[in-house]
Amino acid sequence: MNQALPEPSDQSDGDYRMAFCPRVLLTLVIREVADEHIFVAECPEIPGCVSQGKTLGDAAANIRRAVRPCLSVMFAGDSRSS
C-alpha cells in the first residue's frame, strides 16, 4: 500500500497525527485488508481502539473519531478501580 493520507478537511481538528493535546501524539496504524476491500485502523496506545473504512481516508477519519470515546472508557475504568 503506497497511498498518502488525504489532507484534513476544514472541519477536521488538525492533522492525522491526532494531536488532541499539545503534549500527546498518538500513533495511527492503517492496514489494507485486500480480500475484504477495507482498511483497518488502530491506535496502538489505546487497547481495543480499532475502526475501519472503505477508503484510507474513511479509516483515518473513523479512528480519529473513535479515540476520544476509547480514552473515556479507558479512564473511566481507572477511576472505578481507585
Distance bins in CASP14 RR format, pairs under 12 A and 6 or more apart:
PFRMAT RR
TARGET T0000
AUTHOR 0000-0000-0000
RMODE 2
METHOD distances of the structure
MODEL  1
1 29 0 0 0 0 0 1 0 0 0 0 0
1 30 0 0 0 0 1 0 0 0 0 0 0
1 31 1 0 0 1 0 0 0 0 0 0 0
1 32 1 0 1 0 0 0 0 0 0 0 0
1 33 0 0 0 0 0 1 0 0 0 0 0
1 34 0 0 0 0 1 0 0 0 0 0 0
1 39 0 0 0 0 1 0 0 0 0 0 0
1 40 0 0 0 0 0 1 0 0 0 0 0
1 55 0 0 0 0 0 1 0 0 0 0 0
1 56 1 0 0 1 0 0 0 0 0 0 0
1 59 0 0 0 0 0 1 0 0 0 0 0
2 32 0 0 0 0 0 1 0 0 0 0 0
2 56 0 0 0 0 0 1 0 0 0 0 0
3 30 0 0 0 0 1 0 0 0 0 0 0
3 31 0 0 0 0 0 1 0 0 0 0 0
3 32 0 0 0 0 1 0 0 0 0 0 0
3 39 0 0 0 0 1 0 0 0 0 0 0
3 55 0 0 0 0 1 0 0 0 0 0 0
3 56 1 0 1 0 0 0 0 0 0 0 0
3 57 0 0 0 0 1 0 0 0 0 0 0
3 59 0 0 0 0 0 1 0 0 0 0 0
3 60 0 0 0 0 0 1 0 0 0 0 0
4 16 0 0 0 0 0 1 0 0 0 0 0
4 30 0 0 0 0 0 1 0 0 0 0 0
4 56 0 0 0 0 1 0 0 0 0 0 0
4 57 0 0 0 0 0 1 0 0 0 0 0
4 60 0 0 0 0 0 1 0 0 0 0 0
5 12 0 0 0 0 0 1 0 0 0 0 0
5 14 0 0 0 0 0 1 0 0 0 0 0
5 15 0 0 0 0 1 0 0 0 0 0 0
5 16 1 0 1 0 0 0 0 0 0 0 0
5 17 0 0 0 0 1 0 0 0 0 0 0
5 18 0 0 0 0 0 1 0 0 0 0 0
5 28 0 0 0 0 1 0 0 0 0 0 0
5 30 0 0 0 0 1 0 0 0 0 0 0
5 39 0 0 0 0 0 1 0 0 0 0 0
5 41 0 0 0 0 0 1 0 0 0 0 0
5 55 0 0 0 0 0 1 0 0 0 0 0
5 56 1 0 0 1 0 0 0 0 0 0 0
5 57 1 0 0 1 0 0 0 0 0 0 0
5 58 0 0 0 0 0 1 0 0 0 0 0
5 59 0 0 0 0 1 0 0 0 0 0 0
5 60 1 0 1 0 0 0 0 0 0 0 0
5 61 0 0 0 0 0 1 0 0 0 0 0
5 63 0 0 0 0 0 1 0 0 0 0 0
5 64 0 0 0 0 0 1 0 0 0 0 0
6 12 0 0 0 0 1 0 0 0 0 0 0
6 15 0 0 0 0 0 1 0 0 0 0 0
6 16 0 0 0 0 1 0 0 0 0 0 0
6 30 0 0 0 0 0 1 0 0 0 0 0
6 55 0 0 0 0 1 0 0 0 0 0 0
6 56 1 0 0 1 0 0 0 0 0 0 0
6 57 1 0 1 0 0 0 0 0 0 0 0
6 58 0 0 0 0 1 0 0 0 0 0 0
6 59 0 0 0 0 0 1 0 0 0 0 0
6 60 1 0 0 1 0 0 0 0 0 0 0
6 61 0 0 0 0 1 0 0 0 0 0 0
7 14 0 0 0 0 0 1 0 0 0 0 0
7 15 0 0 0 0 1 0 0 0 0 0 0
7 16 0 0 0 0 1 0 0 0 0 0 0
7 57 0 0 0 0 0 1 0 0 0 0 0
7 60 0 0 0 0 0 1 0 0 0 0 0
8 14 1 0 1 0 0 0 0 0 0 0 0
8 15 1 0 1 0 0 0 0 0 0 0 0
8 16 1 0 0 1 0 0 0 0 0 0 0
8 17 0 0 0 0 0 1 0 0 0 0 0
8 18 0 0 0 0 0 1 0 0 0 0 0
8 19 0 0 0 0 0 1 0 0 0 0 0
8 57 0 0 0 0 1 0 0 0 0 0 0
8 60 0 0 0 0 1 0 0 0 0 0 0
8 61 0 0 0 0 1 0 0 0 0 0 0
8 64 0 0 0 0 1 0 0 0 0 0 0
9 15 0 0 0 0 0 1 0 0 0 0 0
9 16 0 0 0 0 0 1 0 0 0 0 0
9 57 0 0 0 0 0 1 0 0 0 0 0
9 60 0 0 0 0 0 1 0 0 0 0 0
9 61 0 0 0 0 1 0 0 0 0 0 0
9 64 0 0 0 0 0 1 0 0 0 0 0
11 61 0 0 0 0 0 1 0 0 0 0 0
11 64 0 0 0 0 0 1 0 0 0 0 0
11 65 0 0 0 0 0 1 0 0 0 0 0
12 18 0 0 0 0 0 1 0 0 0 0 0
12 19 0 0 0 0 0 1 0 0 0 0 0
12 57 0 0 0 0 0 1 0 0 0 0 0
12 60 0 0 0 0 1 0 0 0 0 0 0
12 61 1 0 0 1 0 0 0 0 0 0 0
12 64 1 0 0 1 0 0 0 0 0 0 0
12 65 0 0 0 0 0 1 0 0 0 0 0
13 19 0 0 0 0 1 0 0 0 0 0 0
13 20 1 0 0 1 0 0 0 0 0 0 0
13 21 0 0 0 0 0 1 0 0 0 0 0
13 61 0 0 0 0 0 1 0 0 0 0 0
13 64 1 0 0 1 0 0 0 0 0 0 0
13 65 0 0 0 0 0 1 0 0 0 0 0
13 67 0 0 0 0 0 1 0 0 0 0 0
13 68 0 0 0 0 0 1 0 0 0 0 0
14 20 0 0 0 0 1 0 0 0 0 0 0
14 25 0 0 0 0 0 1 0 0 0 0 0
14 60 0 0 0 0 0 1 0 0 0 0 0
14 61 0 0 0 0 0 1 0 0 0 0 0
14 64 0 0 0 0 1 0 0 0 0 0 0
15 25 0 0 0 0 1 0 0 0 0 0 0
15 26 0 0 0 0 0 1 0 0 0 0 0
15 28 0 0 0 0 0 1 0 0 0 0 0
15 60 0 0 0 0 0 1 0 0 0 0 0
15 64 0 0 0 0 1 0 0 0 0 0 0
16 25 0 0 0 0 0 1 0 0 0 0 0
16 26 0 0 0 0 0 1 0 0 0 0 0
16 27 0 0 0 0 0 1 0 0 0 0 0
16 28 1 0 1 0 0 0 0 0 0 0 0
16 29 0 0 0 0 0 1 0 0 0 0 0
16 30 0 0 0 0 1 0 0 0 0 0 0
16 41 0 0 0 0 0 1 0 0 0 0 0
16 43 0 0 0 0 0 1 0 0 0 0 0
16 56 0 0 0 0 0 1 0 0 0 0 0
16 57 0 0 0 0 1 0 0 0 0 0 0
16 59 0 0 0 0 0 1 0 0 0 0 0
16 60 1 0 1 0 0 0 0 0 0 0 0
16 61 0 0 0 0 1 0 0 0 0 0 0
16 63 0 0 0 0 1 0 0 0 0 0 0
16 64 1 0 0 1 0 0 0 0 0 0 0
16 67 0 0 0 0 0 1 0 0 0 0 0
17 24 0 0 0 0 0 1 0 0 0 0 0
17 25 1 0 1 0 0 0 0 0 0 0 0
17 26 1 0 0 1 0 0 0 0 0 0 0
17 27 0 0 0 0 1 0 0 0 0 0 0
17 28 1 0 0 1 0 0 0 0 0 0 0
17 43 0 0 0 0 0 1 0 0 0 0 0
17 60 0 0 0 0 0 1 0 0 0 0 0
17 64 0 0 0 0 1 0 0 0 0 0 0
17 67 0 0 0 0 0 1 0 0 0 0 0
18 24 0 0 0 0 1 0 0 0 0 0 0
18 25 1 0 0 1 0 0 0 0 0 0 0
18 26 1 0 1 0 0 0 0 0 0 0 0
18 27 0 0 0 0 1 0 0 0 0 0 0
18 28 1 0 0 1 0 0 0 0 0 0 0
18 29 0 0 0 0 0 1 0 0 0 0 0
18 41 0 0 0 0 0 1 0 0 0 0 0
18 42 0 0 0 0 0 1 0 0 0 0 0
18 43 1 0 0 1 0 0 0 0 0 0 0
18 44 0 0 0 0 0 1 0 0 0 0 0
18 45 0 0 0 0 1 0 0 0 0 0 0
18 46 0 0 0 0 0 1 0 0 0 0 0
18 49 0 0 0 0 0 1 0 0 0 0 0
18 60 0 0 0 0 1 0 0 0 0 0 0
18 61 0 0 0 0 0 1 0 0 0 0 0
18 63 0 0 0 0 1 0 0 0 0 0 0
18 64 1 0 1 0 0 0 0 0 0 0 0
18 65 0 0 0 0 0 1 0 0 0 0 0
18 66 0 0 0 0 0 1 0 0 0 0 0
18 67 1 0 0 1 0 0 0 0 0 0 0
18 68 0 0 0 0 1 0 0 0 0 0 0
18 70 0 0 0 0 0 1 0 0 0 0 0
18 71 0 0 0 0 0 1 0 0 0 0 0
19 25 1 0 1 0 0 0 0 0 0 0 0
19 26 0 0 0 0 1 0 0 0 0 0 0
19 27 0 0 0 0 0 1 0 0 0 0 0
19 28 0 0 0 0 0 1 0 0 0 0 0
19 64 0 0 0 0 0 1 0 0 0 0 0
19 67 0 0 0 0 0 1 0 0 0 0 0
20 26 1 0 0 1 0 0 0 0 0 0 0
20 43 0 0 0 0 0 1 0 0 0 0 0
20 45 0 0 0 0 0 1 0 0 0 0 0
20 46 0 0 0 0 0 1 0 0 0 0 0
20 64 0 0 0 0 1 0 0 0 0 0 0
20 65 0 0 0 0 0 1 0 0 0 0 0
20 67 1 0 0 1 0 0 0 0 0 0 0
20 68 1 0 0 1 0 0 0 0 0 0 0
20 70 0 0 0 0 0 1 0 0 0 0 0
20 71 0 0 0 0 1 0 0 0 0 0 0
21 67 0 0 0 0 0 1 0 0 0 0 0
21 68 0 0 0 0 0 1 0 0 0 0 0
21 71 0 0 0 0 0 1 0 0 0 0 0
24 43 0 0 0 0 0 1 0 0 0 0 0
24 45 0 0 0 0 1 0 0 0 0 0 0
24 46 0 0 0 0 0 1 0 0 0 0 0
24 67 0 0 0 0 0 1 0 0 0 0 0
24 71 0 0 0 0 1 0 0 0 0 0 0
25 43 0 0 0 0 0 1 0 0 0 0 0
25 45 0 0 0 0 1 0 0 0 0 0 0
25 67 0 0 0 0 0 1 0 0 0 0 0
26 41 0 0 0 0 0 1 0 0 0 0 0
26 42 0 0 0 0 0 1 0 0 0 0 0
26 43 1 0 1 0 0 0 0 0 0 0 0
26 44 0 0 0 0 1 0 0 0 0 0 0
26 45 1 0 1 0 0 0 0 0 0 0 0
26 46 1 0 0 1 0 0 0 0 0 0 0
26 49 0 0 0 0 1 0 0 0 0 0 0
26 63 0 0 0 0 1 0 0 0 0 0 0
26 64 0 0 0 0 1 0 0 0 0 0 0
26 66 0 0 0 0 0 1 0 0 0 0 0
26 67 1 0 0 1 0 0 0 0 0 0 0
26 68 0 0 0 0 0 1 0 0 0 0 0
26 70 0 0 0 0 0 1 0 0 0 0 0
26 71 0 0 0 0 1 0 0 0 0 0 0
27 41 0 0 0 0 0 1 0 0 0 0 0
27 42 0 0 0 0 1 0 0 0 0 0 0
27 43 1 0 0 1 0 0 0 0 0 0 0
27 44 1 0 1 0 0 0 0 0 0 0 0
27 45 1 0 0 1 0 0 0 0 0 0 0
27 46 0 0 0 0 1 0 0 0 0 0 0
27 49 0 0 0 0 0 1 0 0 0 0 0
27 63 0 0 0 0 0 1 0 0 0 0 0
27 67 0 0 0 0 0 1 0 0 0 0 0
28 39 0 0 0 0 0 1 0 0 0 0 0
28 40 0 0 0 0 0 1 0 0 0 0 0
28 41 1 0 0 1 0 0 0 0 0 0 0
28 42 0 0 0 0 1 0 0 0 0 0 0
28 43 1 0 0 1 0 0 0 0 0 0 0
28 44 0 0 0 0 1 0 0 0 0 0 0
28 45 0 0 0 0 0 1 0 0 0 0 0
28 46 0 0 0 0 0 1 0 0 0 0 0
28 49 0 0 0 0 0 1 0 0 0 0 0
28 50 0 0 0 0 0 1 0 0 0 0 0
28 51 0 0 0 0 0 1 0 0 0 0 0
28 56 0 0 0 0 0 1 0 0 0 0 0
28 57 0 0 0 0 0 1 0 0 0 0 0
28 59 0 0 0 0 1 0 0 0 0 0 0
28 60 1 0 0 1 0 0 0 0 0 0 0
28 61 0 0 0 0 0 1 0 0 0 0 0
28 62 0 0 0 0 0 1 0 0 0 0 0
28 63 1 0 0 1 0 0 0 0 0 0 0
28 64 1 0 0 1 0 0 0 0 0 0 0
28 66 0 0 0 0 0 1 0 0 0 0 0
28 67 0 0 0 0 1 0 0 0 0 0 0
29 39 0 0 0 0 0 1 0 0 0 0 0
29 40 0 0 0 0 1 0 0 0 0 0 0
29 41 1 0 0 1 0 0 0 0 0 0 0
29 42 1 0 1 0 0 0 0 0 0 0 0
29 43 1 0 0 1 0 0 0 0 0 0 0
29 44 1 0 0 1 0 0 0 0 0 0 0
29 45 0 0 0 0 0 1 0 0 0 0 0
29 46 0 0 0 0 0 1 0 0 0 0 0
29 49 0 0 0 0 0 1 0 0 0 0 0
29 50 0 0 0 0 1 0 0 0 0 0 0
29 51 0 0 0 0 0 1 0 0 0 0 0
29 59 0 0 0 0 0 1 0 0 0 0 0
29 60 0 0 0 0 0 1 0 0 0 0 0
29 63 0 0 0 0 1 0 0 0 0 0 0
30 38 0 0 0 0 0 1 0 0 0 0 0
30 39 1 0 1 0 0 0 0 0 0 0 0
30 40 1 0 0 1 0 0 0 0 0 0 0
30 41 1 0 1 0 0 0 0 0 0 0 0
30 42 0 0 0 0 1 0 0 0 0 0 0
30 43 0 0 0 0 0 1 0 0 0 0 0
30 44 0 0 0 0 0 1 0 0 0 0 0
30 50 0 0 0 0 0 1 0 0 0 0 0
30 51 0 0 0 0 1 0 0 0 0 0 0
30 52 0 0 0 0 1 0 0 0 0 0 0
30 53 0 0 0 0 1 0 0 0 0 0 0
30 55 0 0 0 0 0 1 0 0 0 0 0
30 56 1 0 0 1 0 0 0 0 0 0 0
30 57 0 0 0 0 1 0 0 0 0 0 0
30 58 0 0 0 0 0 1 0 0 0 0 0
30 59 1 0 1 0 0 0 0 0 0 0 0
30 60 1 0 0 1 0 0 0 0 0 0 0
30 61 0 0 0 0 0 1 0 0 0 0 0
30 62 0 0 0 0 0 1 0 0 0 0 0
30 63 1 0 0 1 0 0 0 0 0 0 0
30 64 0 0 0 0 0 1 0 0 0 0 0
31 38 0 0 0 0 1 0 0 0 0 0 0
31 39 1 0 0 1 0 0 0 0 0 0 0
31 40 1 0 1 0 0 0 0 0 0 0 0
31 41 0 0 0 0 1 0 0 0 0 0 0
31 42 0 0 0 0 1 0 0 0 0 0 0
31 44 0 0 0 0 0 1 0 0 0 0 0
31 50 0 0 0 0 0 1 0 0 0 0 0
31 52 0 0 0 0 0 1 0 0 0 0 0
31 53 0 0 0 0 0 1 0 0 0 0 0
31 56 0 0 0 0 0 1 0 0 0 0 0
31 59 0 0 0 0 1 0 0 0 0 0 0
31 63 0 0 0 0 0 1 0 0 0 0 0
32 38 1 0 0 1 0 0 0 0 0 0 0
32 39 1 0 1 0 0 0 0 0 0 0 0
32 40 1 0 0 1 0 0 0 0 0 0 0
32 41 0 0 0 0 0 1 0 0 0 0 0
32 52 0 0 0 0 0 1 0 0 0 0 0
32 53 0 0 0 0 0 1 0 0 0 0 0
32 54 0 0 0 0 0 1 0 0 0 0 0
32 55 0 0 0 0 0 1 0 0 0 0 0
32 56 1 0 0 1 0 0 0 0 0 0 0
32 57 0 0 0 0 0 1 0 0 0 0 0
32 59 0 0 0 0 1 0 0 0 0 0 0
33 39 1 0 0 1 0 0 0 0 0 0 0
33 40 1 0 1 0 0 0 0 0 0 0 0
33 41 0 0 0 0 0 1 0 0 0 0 0
33 50 0 0 0 0 0 1 0 0 0 0 0
33 52 0 0 0 0 1 0 0 0 0 0 0
33 53 0 0 0 0 1 0 0 0 0 0 0
33 54 0 0 0 0 0 1 0 0 0 0 0
33 59 0 0 0 0 0 1 0 0 0 0 0
34 40 0 0 0 0 0 1 0 0 0 0 0
36 52 0 0 0 0 1 0 0 0 0 0 0
36 53 0 0 0 0 0 1 0 0 0 0 0
36 54 0 0 0 0 0 1 0 0 0 0 0
37 52 0 0 0 0 0 1 0 0 0 0 0
37 53 0 0 0 0 1 0 0 0 0 0 0
37 54 1 0 0 1 0 0 0 0 0 0 0
37 55 0 0 0 0 1 0 0 0 0 0 0
37 58 0 0 0 0 0 1 0 0 0 0 0
37 59 0 0 0 0 0 1 0 0 0 0 0
38 50 0 0 0 0 0 1 0 0 0 0 0
38 51 0 0 0 0 0 1 0 0 0 0 0
38 52 1 0 1 0 0 0 0 0 0 0 0
38 53 1 0 1 0 0 0 0 0 0 0 0
38 54 1 0 0 1 0 0 0 0 0 0 0
38 55 0 0 0 0 1 0 0 0 0 0 0
38 56 0 0 0 0 0 1 0 0 0 0 0
38 57 0 0 0 0 0 1 0 0 0 0 0
38 58 0 0 0 0 1 0 0 0 0 0 0
38 59 1 0 0 1 0 0 0 0 0 0 0
38 62 0 0 0 0 0 1 0 0 0 0 0
39 50 0 0 0 0 0 1 0 0 0 0 0
39 51 0 0 0 0 1 0 0 0 0 0 0
39 52 1 0 0 1 0 0 0 0 0 0 0
39 53 1 0 1 0 0 0 0 0 0 0 0
39 54 1 0 0 1 0 0 0 0 0 0 0
39 55 1 0 0 1 0 0 0 0 0 0 0
39 56 1 0 1 0 0 0 0 0 0 0 0
39 57 1 0 0 1 0 0 0 0 0 0 0
39 58 1 0 0 1 0 0 0 0 0 0 0
39 59 1 1 0 0 0 0 0 0 0 0 0
39 60 0 0 0 0 1 0 0 0 0 0 0
39 61 0 0 0 0 0 1 0 0 0 0 0
39 62 0 0 0 0 1 0 0 0 0 0 0
39 63 0 0 0 0 1 0 0 0 0 0 0
40 48 0 0 0 0 0 1 0 0 0 0 0
40 49 0 0 0 0 0 1 0 0 0 0 0
40 50 1 0 0 1 0 0 0 0 0 0 0
40 51 1 0 0 1 0 0 0 0 0 0 0
40 52 1 0 1 0 0 0 0 0 0 0 0
40 53 1 0 0 1 0 0 0 0 0 0 0
40 54 0 0 0 0 0 1 0 0 0 0 0
40 56 0 0 0 0 0 1 0 0 0 0 0
40 58 0 0 0 0 0 1 0 0 0 0 0
40 59 1 0 0 1 0 0 0 0 0 0 0
40 60 0 0 0 0 0 1 0 0 0 0 0
40 62 0 0 0 0 1 0 0 0 0 0 0
40 63 0 0 0 0 1 0 0 0 0 0 0
40 66 0 0 0 0 0 1 0 0 0 0 0
41 48 0 0 0 0 0 1 0 0 0 0 0
41 49 0 0 0 0 1 0 0 0 0 0 0
41 50 1 0 0 1 0 0 0 0 0 0 0
41 51 1 0 1 0 0 0 0 0 0 0 0
41 52 1 0 0 1 0 0 0 0 0 0 0
41 53 1 0 0 1 0 0 0 0 0 0 0
41 54 0 0 0 0 0 1 0 0 0 0 0
41 55 0 0 0 0 0 1 0 0 0 0 0
41 56 0 0 0 0 1 0 0 0 0 0 0
41 57 0 0 0 0 1 0 0 0 0 0 0
41 58 0 0 0 0 1 0 0 0 0 0 0
41 59 1 0 1 0 0 0 0 0 0 0 0
41 60 1 0 0 1 0 0 0 0 0 0 0
41 61 0 0 0 0 1 0 0 0 0 0 0
41 62 1 0 0 1 0 0 0 0 0 0 0
41 63 1 1 0 0 0 0 0 0 0 0 0
41 64 0 0 0 0 1 0 0 0 0 0 0
41 65 0 0 0 0 0 1 0 0 0 0 0
41 66 0 0 0 0 1 0 0 0 0 0 0
41 67 0 0 0 0 0 1 0 0 0 0 0
41 70 0 0 0 0 0 1 0 0 0 0 0
42 48 1 0 0 1 0 0 0 0 0 0 0
42 49 1 0 0 1 0 0 0 0 0 0 0
42 50 1 0 1 0 0 0 0 0 0 0 0
42 51 1 0 0 1 0 0 0 0 0 0 0
42 52 0 0 0 0 1 0 0 0 0 0 0
42 59 0 0 0 0 1 0 0 0 0 0 0
42 60 0 0 0 0 0 1 0 0 0 0 0
42 62 0 0 0 0 0 1 0 0 0 0 0
42 63 1 0 0 1 0 0 0 0 0 0 0
42 64 0 0 0 0 0 1 0 0 0 0 0
42 66 0 0 0 0 1 0 0 0 0 0 0
42 67 0 0 0 0 0 1 0 0 0 0 0
42 70 0 0 0 0 0 1 0 0 0 0 0
43 49 1 0 1 0 0 0 0 0 0 0 0
43 50 0 0 0 0 1 0 0 0 0 0 0
43 51 0 0 0 0 1 0 0 0 0 0 0
43 59 0 0 0 0 0 1 0 0 0 0 0
43 60 0 0 0 0 0 1 0 0 0 0 0
43 62 0 0 0 0 0 1 0 0 0 0 0
43 63 1 0 0 1 0 0 0 0 0 0 0
43 64 0 0 0 0 1 0 0 0 0 0 0
43 65 0 0 0 0 0 1 0 0 0 0 0
43 66 1 0 0 1 0 0 0 0 0 0 0
43 67 1 0 1 0 0 0 0 0 0 0 0
43 68 0 0 0 0 0 1 0 0 0 0 0
43 69 0 0 0 0 0 1 0 0 0 0 0
43 70 1 0 0 1 0 0 0 0 0 0 0
43 71 0 0 0 0 1 0 0 0 0 0 0
43 74 0 0 0 0 0 1 0 0 0 0 0
44 50 0 0 0 0 1 0 0 0 0 0 0
44 63 0 0 0 0 0 1 0 0 0 0 0
44 67 0 0 0 0 0 1 0 0 0 0 0
44 70 0 0 0 0 0 1 0 0 0 0 0
45 63 0 0 0 0 0 1 0 0 0 0 0
45 67 0 0 0 0 1 0 0 0 0 0 0
45 70 0 0 0 0 1 0 0 0 0 0 0
45 71 0 0 0 0 1 0 0 0 0 0 0
45 74 0 0 0 0 1 0 0 0 0 0 0
46 63 0 0 0 0 1 0 0 0 0 0 0
46 66 0 0 0 0 1 0 0 0 0 0 0
46 67 1 0 0 1 0 0 0 0 0 0 0
46 68 0 0 0 0 0 1 0 0 0 0 0
46 69 0 0 0 0 0 1 0 0 0 0 0
46 70 1 0 1 0 0 0 0 0 0 0 0
46 71 1 0 0 1 0 0 0 0 0 0 0
46 72 0 0 0 0 0 1 0 0 0 0 0
46 73 0 0 0 0 1 0 0 0 0 0 0
46 74 1 0 0 1 0 0 0 0 0 0 0
46 75 0 0 0 0 0 1 0 0 0 0 0
47 70 0 0 0 0 1 0 0 0 0 0 0
47 71 0 0 0 0 0 1 0 0 0 0 0
47 73 0 0 0 0 1 0 0 0 0 0 0
47 74 1 0 0 1 0 0 0 0 0 0 0
47 77 0 0 0 0 0 1 0 0 0 0 0
48 63 0 0 0 0 0 1 0 0 0 0 0
48 66 0 0 0 0 1 0 0 0 0 0 0
48 67 0 0 0 0 0 1 0 0 0 0 0
48 69 0 0 0 0 0 1 0 0 0 0 0
48 70 1 0 0 1 0 0 0 0 0 0 0
48 71 0 0 0 0 0 1 0 0 0 0 0
48 73 0 0 0 0 1 0 0 0 0 0 0
48 74 0 0 0 0 1 0 0 0 0 0 0
49 62 0 0 0 0 0 1 0 0 0 0 0
49 63 1 0 0 1 0 0 0 0 0 0 0
49 64 0 0 0 0 0 1 0 0 0 0 0
49 65 0 0 0 0 0 1 0 0 0 0 0
49 66 1 0 1 0 0 0 0 0 0 0 0
49 67 1 0 0 1 0 0 0 0 0 0 0
49 68 0 0 0 0 1 0 0 0 0 0 0
49 69 0 0 0 0 1 0 0 0 0 0 0
49 70 1 1 0 0 0 0 0 0 0 0 0
49 71 0 0 0 0 1 0 0 0 0 0 0
49 72 0 0 0 0 0 1 0 0 0 0 0
49 73 0 0 0 0 1 0 0 0 0 0 0
49 74 0 0 0 0 1 0 0 0 0 0 0
50 59 0 0 0 0 0 1 0 0 0 0 0
50 62 0 0 0 0 1 0 0 0 0 0 0
50 63 1 0 0 1 0 0 0 0 0 0 0
50 66 1 0 0 1 0 0 0 0 0 0 0
50 67 0 0 0 0 0 1 0 0 0 0 0
50 70 0 0 0 0 1 0 0 0 0 0 0
51 57 0 0 0 0 0 1 0 0 0 0 0
51 58 0 0 0 0 1 0 0 0 0 0 0
51 59 1 0 0 1 0 0 0 0 0 0 0
51 60 0 0 0 0 1 0 0 0 0 0 0
51 61 0 0 0 0 1 0 0 0 0 0 0
51 62 1 1 0 0 0 0 0 0 0 0 0
51 63 1 0 1 0 0 0 0 0 0 0 0
51 64 0 0 0 0 1 0 0 0 0 0 0
51 65 1 0 0 1 0 0 0 0 0 0 0
51 66 1 0 1 0 0 0 0 0 0 0 0
51 67 0 0 0 0 1 0 0 0 0 0 0
51 69 0 0 0 0 0 1 0 0 0 0 0
51 70 0 0 0 0 1 0 0 0 0 0 0
52 58 0 0 0 0 1 0 0 0 0 0 0
52 59 1 0 1 0 0 0 0 0 0 0 0
52 60 0 0 0 0 0 1 0 0 0 0 0
52 61 0 0 0 0 0 1 0 0 0 0 0
52 62 1 0 0 1 0 0 0 0 0 0 0
52 63 0 0 0 0 1 0 0 0 0 0 0
52 66 0 0 0 0 0 1 0 0 0 0 0
53 59 1 0 1 0 0 0 0 0 0 0 0
53 60 0 0 0 0 1 0 0 0 0 0 0
53 61 0 0 0 0 1 0 0 0 0 0 0
53 62 1 0 1 0 0 0 0 0 0 0 0
53 63 0 0 0 0 1 0 0 0 0 0 0
53 64 0 0 0 0 0 1 0 0 0 0 0
53 65 0 0 0 0 0 1 0 0 0 0 0
53 66 0 0 0 0 0 1 0 0 0 0 0
54 60 0 0 0 0 0 1 0 0 0 0 0
54 61 0 0 0 0 0 1 0 0 0 0 0
54 62 0 0 0 0 1 0 0 0 0 0 0
55 61 0 0 0 0 1 0 0 0 0 0 0
55 62 0 0 0 0 0 1 0 0 0 0 0
56 62 0 0 0 0 0 1 0 0 0 0 0
56 63 0 0 0 0 0 1 0 0 0 0 0
57 63 0 0 0 0 1 0 0 0 0 0 0
57 64 0 0 0 0 1 0 0 0 0 0 0
57 65 0 0 0 0 0 1 0 0 0 0 0
58 64 0 0 0 0 0 1 0 0 0 0 0
58 65 0 0 0 0 0 1 0 0 0 0 0
59 65 0 0 0 0 0 1 0 0 0 0 0
59 66 0 0 0 0 0 1 0 0 0 0 0
60 66 0 0 0 0 0 1 0 0 0 0 0
60 67 0 0 0 0 0 1 0 0 0 0 0
61 67 0 0 0 0 0 1 0 0 0 0 0
62 69 0 0 0 0 0 1 0 0 0 0 0
62 70 0 0 0 0 0 1 0 0 0 0 0
63 69 0 0 0 0 0 1 0 0 0 0 0
63 70 0 0 0 0 1 0 0 0 0 0 0
64 70 0 0 0 0 0 1 0 0 0 0 0
66 72 0 0 0 0 0 1 0 0 0 0 0
66 73 0 0 0 0 0 1 0 0 0 0 0
66 74 0 0 0 0 0 1 0 0 0 0 0
67 73 0 0 0 0 0 1 0 0 0 0 0
67 74 0 0 0 0 0 1 0 0 0 0 0
68 74 0 0 0 0 0 1 0 0 0 0 0
68 75 0 0 0 0 0 1 0 0 0 0 0
69 75 0 0 0 0 0 1 0 0 0 0 0
69 76 0 0 0 0 0 1 0 0 0 0 0
70 76 0 0 0 0 0 1 0 0 0 0 0
70 77 0 0 0 0 0 1 0 0 0 0 0
71 77 0 0 0 0 0 1 0 0 0 0 0
71 78 0 0 0 0 0 1 0 0 0 0 0
72 78 0 0 0 0 0 1 0 0 0 0 0
72 79 0 0 0 0 0 1 0 0 0 0 0
73 79 0 0 0 0 0 1 0 0 0 0 0
73 80 0 0 0 0 0 1 0 0 0 0 0
74 80 0 0 0 0 0 1 0 0 0 0 0
74 81 0 0 0 0 0 1 0 0 0 0 0
75 81 0 0 0 0 0 1 0 0 0 0 0
75 82 0 0 0 0 0 1 0 0 0 0 0
76 82 0 0 0 0 0 1 0 0 0 0 0
END
